[in-house]
Amino acid sequence: MRGINKVTGTLGMDDQALHIQQSMYQYSRAIYRSIKDLIDPYASQADQIEYRRAVLEACEQTMERLARDPQYFAKPERSLFQDIRRYFPITAQAQVAWTVTEGVTAAVAFIEDQIEAGAFDGGVPRCHATTRKGKPCQRTPLPERDYCPSHQHLERSKVAA
């Protein structure tokens, strides 16, 4: 592990990956802790333990996939809920769906922040603008700016305080 670069004050790539991994672990555990007590209370003790393991594994797999493949994982909250809904009674499924949606939405927001910061492109930040076709601009922004040379006109002028 490299730690924080003393000159630039930024995290190294190994540290960024570790930070993302730890954060995604925390999101999966938060979802699991919120819903584990809602697992079918009428199942046998052995089944409840098995169901808890399956729910935890599904939460972890969803977060791992989201961290590994964020651009190509459409509707991760729906996918997770579909994977775990059979372990909960019908009376608890609305609460489980809400919890999963909130937890995954927070994780997606975190991943989007990391993408904007350049953590997923080898540490290279991307322009914040969108093209005419509605896709994100893939160019590298100007130093200490949010936009590339083509979109620098979108940068808000710094108002002197």
N, C-alpha and C positions, 0 to 999 in steps of 0.2 A: 504494500500500500504506500502510495507516494505522499499523501497528505496535501495540505494547502500550499500552493506555490507562494513562497515568501515575497517574491518580486511582484507578481500580478495579483495575488490574493484570490486566485481561482482554484477550483478543484481539478486534479488530474483526471484523465479519462477512466482509470481504474477506480478512482474515488467516486466519480459520477455514476458509474455503473453500480457500484456498491450502494451508493445512496439511493438510487432508483430501486434496486432490489430490496433494500430494507424498507423503503416506503411502501412498496407494493405488498410486502409481507404484512406490514401493519394494517393496510387497507383490507386484506383478506381476513386477517384475524378479527378486525373490528366488525366486519359483516358477520362472521361466524359467531362471535360472542353475543351479538345482538339477536341472533335467531336460534341459537342452540337449544334454548329452553322451550321453544315452540314445537320441537320435534314431537311427532305423534305420541301422546302420553299413554295411549291404549296398546301400544306395541310391547312385546316382552322386553325385559331388561337387556337381554343379549341383542335383540333387534335394535333397541334404542342406541346402544353403543355402536353397532354397525352403521346405523343411520347417521350418527354424529361424525363418524370417520368419513363417510361418503360425502357429507355436506362440507366438511373441512377440506377434503381433497378437491371437491368441485370449486370451492372458493379460491384455493391456492392455484389450481390449474387455470382458472379464468384470469387471475391477476398476472400469472406468469406469461400467459399468451398476450395479454394486453401490453405488458412491458416489452415483450419480445417482438411483437408484430402490431403496433398500435394503428398503423395506417390501414391495415386490411382486416380489422376485427370489427365488423359492423354489428351494432347492437349487443355489446357484451352483457348488459344487464338482462336482456331477454334470454340470451343463451344460458346464463347462470341460473336464472329462475326456472327455465325449462328443465335444467339438469337436476334441480333440487326439490322441485315442488311436490314430488311423490312422497317425500319424507314428512310432510306436514299435513295435518287435518285441514279440511276445506275451510273451517272457521278461522284458521290462522294464516291462510294463504295471502290475503290482502295485506296483512302486516308484513309478511315475509317479502312480498313483491315490493312494497314501499321501501323496506330496509335495503333490499338488494339494489333497487334503483338509486337510492340516495348514496349508498356506499360506492357503487360503481361509477356514478356521476362524479363523485369527488375524486376517485382514482383517475378517471378520464381527464378531468381538469388538471390534475397534477401532471399527467403525461403530456398534455398539450402545452403546459408551461415549460416542461423539459424540452419538448420539441422546439418551441420558440427560442429557448436558450441555446439550442444547438447540441443538446446532449445526445441526440440520436443520429446525427449526421457526421459523426467523427469529430464533434466539437465545433463544427462550422455553423454559425448562426445563419438564418435565412431571412430574406426580406419579408417585411410584414404586409406587403401589398398583395393584391390579387390581380390576376390577368383579366383581360376582357372576357375570357371564357369562364371566369369564376374560379380558376385554380390558383393555389398559392404560387407566388413568384418564387423561383428556385435560385435566384441569384444571391450572391453574398452582399450584405449591406456594407455601406461605407464604414470606416472605423468609427466606433463610438456613436453609431447611428442605427436606426431601425430599418432604413430603406436603402436599396441599391441605387446606383447612379440614375437609372431609368425612372425611378419612383421618388427621387429625393425631393421633388416638389410637394410631396404629400407630408413631409416632415413639418411638424408645427414649429413655427419660429420660436426661439427661446426669448421669453419676455424678461427684460431686466427687472429685478425686484428692487 
